[in-house]
Amino acid sequence: MAARITPRSAYEQGAGVLRLAPTFVPRRFSSAGRRLRLHPDDYFALGTARGSIKERWFSSVIPAMNGPLAKPDEGMSYVDPTSRAEDRFLFRDAVAELGVDAIGPELWRTHKTWPMYSKFFDYQAPLFHHLHLREEDAQRVGRKGKPEAYYYPPQLNNHPGTFPHTYFGFDPDVTKDEVKARLLDYEKGDNRITELSRAYRIELGTGWYTPTGVVHAPGSYLTYEPQWNSDVNSVYENVVAGEVYPYDFLVENCPPERKHDVDYVISLMDWEKNVDPHYRQHYFRPPVVASADETHVEKWVVYATGFIAAKELSVAPGASVVIHDRAAYGCILVQGHGTFGLWEAEAAGMLRYGGASADEYFVCHRAAAEGLKIVNRSRTEPLVILKHFGPDAQDPGKDPLG
């Protein structure tokens, strides 16, 4: 009988790099953008009652808040050392067993787990105007706050969906009373709350940082979305693209005694950030080059948040490069093929639900610091990798537009 594969043995066999299995998440609302490179037959792999698959989660140690039909591990990542389903184990358990070796001394000391995850967010229509709770508000319902950021990868956006614009906050001239009036109409008819907001057309190859307490309505491009370990929100818009959202979406993360208190719902907003007249200057994130030569270009695409960070690494055709990072990270290949450390790696062409892939990895702390060799075996295409980090990434701390 073969020895059972453990987190420690997988760590050693992969020289500090863990391969992860694809983790797809359905949502019961809206419509799928169908850019996840998932087989067309598998978008309703969990049945129509669950809705279509619209997200793929990366390096996740938390489950999705996805209603009573969801399995306890929905949204959680699994380490896949052999491509055999029976050998997989939860990434959360690997982090718990490997500790400092997995995520480094700073994150282990402050969080005792991997504190963030990322996802591909893939909707055909725009999402509702909503906010993610600040830490103090989330703690009242036993949850965590959720800062998040967006990057729009060109490789996965062959079409823009129906509304490639994102709303952020409210026009600086809008008052709280105007917002309150729209929320009081939540169950009466279409509250059209985005009439009070401001939209920006999405620019591929750039991104945004969205602090907690800021109301936003993401546009319909596929989005790479690094975020804190939480899945908590309050939905301010009740009708989107003809779909009606119930009152529970507005107050599901309010204490029971405050669910009919509209002033409490309004208090979930960070009002000054929502009406910031220089919102783009403060929260737009154009890429910032971290390093570049004839073999590669690496850019910061999420930075200056204090919580999360991300890079885009592009290795030239036929090139080999050793990349050093000061922190552990998860990553997803979006273009090309080659080797990633000891692993044969390739961007996905078409995935099956529950199947294996060679496009997602977690690079543990020591392997990142010692340097990872990446080889692009294509003669024509770059090898492109998106890399997501926690708060120890040592990213640029200042917005270059600020």
N, C-alpha and C positions, 0 to 999 in steps of 0.2 A: 504494500500500500504506500502510495506517495505521501511524503510529509505534507502537512497542512501549510499553506502559504499564510504567513503572518505579516502584519505591517512592517515588522523589523526585517524579515527576510525579503519582502518586496522592496524596501528601502535600500537594502544592501545590493540586491540584484540589479536594481536600476541606477546604482551609484548616486542615490539621493534624488532621483527623478521618478515620480509616480505617474503612471498612465491612468487616466480616469475614463469611465464609461459615459456615453452621452446621457444626459438627464433632461427629458422633455416634460413640460408642464402645460396641461390644458387650462383654459379659463372658460367659464360658462357664459361670459359676455363677449360682445363684439365679434369680428370675423378675422380669420387668419390671413396674414399677408403671404404665406406660402413661399418664404425665402429662406427657410431653415435647412434647406437641403435634405428634407425628410421625404420619404417616398410618398407619392400622392395618395396611396391607399391608407396611409397611417395617420392622417391628420385627425381622424376620429378613433384612434386606437383604443381609447378608454370608453367609447360609447357616446352617443349623442347627448345623453343627460349631463355629461361632464363638459360639453363644449369641445371645440376644436383645439388642437395644440398650437399655441401662439408664442411660447417662450422655450428657450433652452437655458438651463442654469449651469454655472461653472463653479467649481471648488466651493460647494455649498455644504455647510454643516447644519443648516436649519431646514425645516420643512416649510412648504408653501401653506399659507392660510387659504385653504381652497375648499372649505365647506365640509359637511359631514360625509360625503361620498369619497373624499380623498383618503388614500392610505397614509399611515403615520409617517412614512419615509418619502412622500411625494416632494419632489424638489431637492432631495438630498443627494449629494454626489457619492459615487462608489469608485473605489480603486479597482482597476481591472488589469491585474498583472499578467494574465495568460490568454485573454479572449474567451475563456470559459466562464459561463455565468456562475457556476458553482464555486469558483475561486474568488469572486468579488467580495469585498467587505466595505463598510461605510468609511468614507473619507473622514468623517467625524471621529470614528474609532481609531483611525490611523494617527490623527493629530493627537488624540488623548494618550496613545501609547508612546509615540515618538517624542512628544513634548518639544523641548528646546531644539532637538535635531530637526524637527519638521518646520517650525515657524520662527525659531531664533529666540534669544533670551529676552528681548524687549517685549515682544507680543506675548510670550509665555508668562512673563512676570505680570503684565498688566491685564491680560484677558484670559489666560489659561485655555484658549482655543483660537482657531482662525477667525478673525472678527468681521470678515466681509465676504461677499460673493459677487459674482457678476452674472450677467445674462444676455442673451439675445432677445430683444423685445420686438415681436414681429406681428403687427396688426395692419390689416388692409385699410381700416378707417381710423380717424383720430380717436384718441382715448378721452375720457371725461376729464373735466376740470377738477382737480383734486389736490390735496396736500398730504405730506407725510409728517407724522407727529414729531414734535420736539421731544427730547429725552424726558423732560419733567412731565409732559402730558401723556406720553406713552407709559411711563411708570405707573400712572394711576390705574391703568388697565392691565398691568403685569407684562408690559412689552417694552421694546427698545425704540428709540427714535431712529429715523431712517434718512440720513443724508445720502444723496445719490448723484451720479454724473452720467453724461451721455457722450458717445462718440459715434459718428455715422460712417461705417466702413464702406468704401465704394465697391469692394469685392462682393458684397452681399446685397447690393441695392440695384438690381437689374430693373426695378420699376419703383415708382415713388408712392404707390398707394393712392388713396383718394384725396388726401389733404396733407401735403408735405410741409406743414407749418406747425410750429409749437407756440402755444400761449404760455406766458409767464406773468404771474401776479396780476395787478390791475393798473390801469392808467393812473398816473400820479394825481390826477384831478378827482378821482373817484373817492367817495367817502364810505365809511363803515355803514352808515345808514342805507346807502344805496345797495351795498352787498347784503345787508340784513333783509331788505325788502325782497330781494331775489330768493333768499333762502326760505323766507316765509311762504313763498309760492311753490315750494318743492313738491307738494302733493296736489297742487291746484291745476297746473299746466306747465308747459315748457318754460323754465325760468330764464333761459337764454343768457346765462350769467357771463358767457364769454363776450357779450356786447360790452362789458365793463373792462375787459382785459386787453392785452396787446400781443400780437402774434409776430413771430419772426420766421421767415422762410428758411428751411433747413439747408445748410451748406455741407455737402459731403466732404469728408476729410477734416471736419472740425467738430467741436462739441460744446457742451455747457455743464456748469455745476449748478445743481439745484439744492440749496440748503433746506433743512427742515422748516416747516411752517410756511413755505411758499407754495401758493396755488399754481398749478401748471396743467396743461392739457397736451400731452405728447403728440406729435405729428405722426404720419403714416409711413415714414421710412423705417426699415429695420435699424434698430439701435443697439449698440454695445453699451451695457449699462452697469458699471461697477457701483456697488452700494454697500451700506452697512448691513449687518446681520439682523434684518427685520423685514416684515411684510405687513406694514400697518399704514392705513390711510383714512382719509375722510373725503368723500366725493361730493363736491359742491354743485355739479351739473347733473340735471336729472333726465335730460333727453339729448342723445348724441347720435347723429346719423340715423335718426328715426327709431333708435332703440331706447326704451324707457328703463330707468334705473330706480329701484324702490328706495323709500326713505331710509331703510336700514343701511344702505351704502353710505349715507351721510353720517350716521351716528353709531355704526357698529363698533367703533373704538372709543366710545364715550362711556363713562361710568353709568350704571343703570339709572341713577336718579337724575342724570343730566341729559338724557336722550331727547327730551322735548324742551330743552333750554337753548334757544337759538343764540343767546348771548355767549353761552359756553362754547358752542360750535365756532363762533366768530373768534373767540379767544385763542383757538388753536392756531390762528394765523400769526406769523411774525409780521405785523402790519408794516413796519418801516421797510422791510425788505420787499414786501409785495408792491409797494408804491415807489420804490427807489427810482428816481428820474434817470439814473445812470445804470440801469440794470444790465445792459449789454456790456458796458465797460467793466463791471464788477464780476460778471458770471459767464460771459462768453469765453471759450477756451480754444483759441487757435493752436495748432501744434507748435511745440518748441523743440528744436533739435537738441538731443542729448549727446550724440556722437555720430560721426560719419567719416567714411573713407571710401576707397574704390570697391570694397567688399560689402558694405552695408550702410544703411541709414537707420538710426533709431531716434524716435521722437517721443517726447512726453505729450500725451493726448488728454490725460486727466491729471490735474495738479492744483496746488494751492487750495486744498479743501480742509486739511487737518485730519482727515479720516481715511480717504481712499486715494489711489493714484493708478495710472495706467500708462503703458507705452505701446507704440507700434514699432515693431522691428521688421525691416525689409532687407533680406539678404540677396545680393545680386545673383543672376544666373551663373551657375558653375562655381560660385564662390564658397569659401569656408571662413568662418569667423568664430572667435572665442569671445563670449559676452559675459561680463562680470556685473553682478547686481549686489547691492548691500543688504537686500532683504529677500525673503522667500516670496514666491509669486505663483499664481495659477496662470494658465495661458491656453489659447485656442488658435490653431492654424486656420487662416482664411484663404490662403492661396499657395499653391506649389507643393513640392515634395522633396524629401531628402532625409537627413538624420538629425535627431535632436538628442544630444548626448549619446547614449547607447541605443536609443530607440529609432526604428524606422518610422518615419512620420510623413503624413500627407493630409492636405486639406480634404474635407469630405466632398464626394461627388453626389451620392445619394445614400442616405442612411435609412435603416429600418428601425422602427420602435423596438427597444429592448436589445438591439444588436450592439456590436462593438464598433469602435472607430480607432483611428490612429492620429487624431487631431487635437486631443485635449490632454494636458499634463499639469502636474504640480511640481515645481522645482523647490526642493527643501533648502533651508537656509545655507548650509555649508556648500552644497552644490552651486548655489547661486553666487556665493562669495568667491569660491575657488575658480569659477568660470566654466561656462557650458559651451562645448563645441557644437556648432550648428553648420551643417553642410547642405547647400542647395544643389540637388542633382539635376535640375532642369537646365537645359541649354538656352531656354527662351523666356521663362517666367521667373519673376522674383518669388522668393519664399517669404510670406508675410505672416507675422505672428502678433496677436494682441495679448498683452501681459497685464494682469491686474494684481495690485499690491494693497497691503494694509497701510496704517499710518506711519510705519517705519521705513518707507521707501526712500526718504530723503529727496523728494521731488522738489522742483522749484516752488518756493513758498510765496512768491509774489506774482500776481497777474500781470503779464507784460503790457496789457492795455491800461492798467491802473496808474 
